[in-house]
Amino acid sequence: MTADDSFGRLDDDDFPAYTMGRAADMLGTTQSFLRAIGEARLITPLRSAGGHRRYSRYQLRIAARARELVDRGTPIEAACRIVILEDQLQEAQRINAEQRRSSGSANPPAAA
């Protein structure tokens, strides 16, 4: 990948642009927190050729949500599970809305 290719991907939410140190600074947390949520399988950072963790903006948003929960007293394992479930729910809602649009039914049926 050339420098021009990397520059063009900066707007890509999934591009692993941030080192662990930079990610921790941006989130106002520690590198050990990022390792812990990685161990809990909330996020899986990509690795550079040298083996260093690299994070995307999407992963940083997920980590920030986990940090909010941990800061409120939620154990890290529970916070990671909550964030995973929230993400799954959001994706299911997106798929449902897409299917409703494609079937021509913009409004869901009313509950009886």
Secondary structure, DSSP 8 states (H G I E B T S, - for coil): --HHHHHHTTT-TTS--EEHHHHHHHHTS-HHHHHHHHHTTS---EE-TTS-EEE-HHHHHHHHHHHHHHHTT--HHHHHHHHHHHHHHHHHHHHHHHHHHHHT--S-----
